[in-house]
Amino acid sequence: KFFIDTANLEQIRKAHELGVLDGVTTNPSLMAKENIRGTENATVIMLKSADVSAEVIATDFEGMVREGEALAALHPRIVVKLPCTAAGIRAVKY
């Protein structure tokens, strides 16, 4: 599968037009670069034909679970990304 790693809407549109885009992966630093904040971080880059990977910002277990559940609830094609830390691994198991 081909995922573009960006939060730039124009880059996403161009990749989608090529007909090879399976999804979008992003992270808080890419979203900040595009001035995308809050729940807007996943919904603004959503494409009906693509999965979207959205990373939590929290660094603690409770925050990751709360943000992950909120992101996952936005759309069935959201894939929640968690950091590979002890808290992140615990949140994955949760």
Beta strands, then each sheet from edge to edge (+ up, - down):
strand 1: 3-5
strand 2: 23-25
strand 3: 51-55
strand 4: 78-81
sheet 1: 1+ 2+ 3+ 4+
end
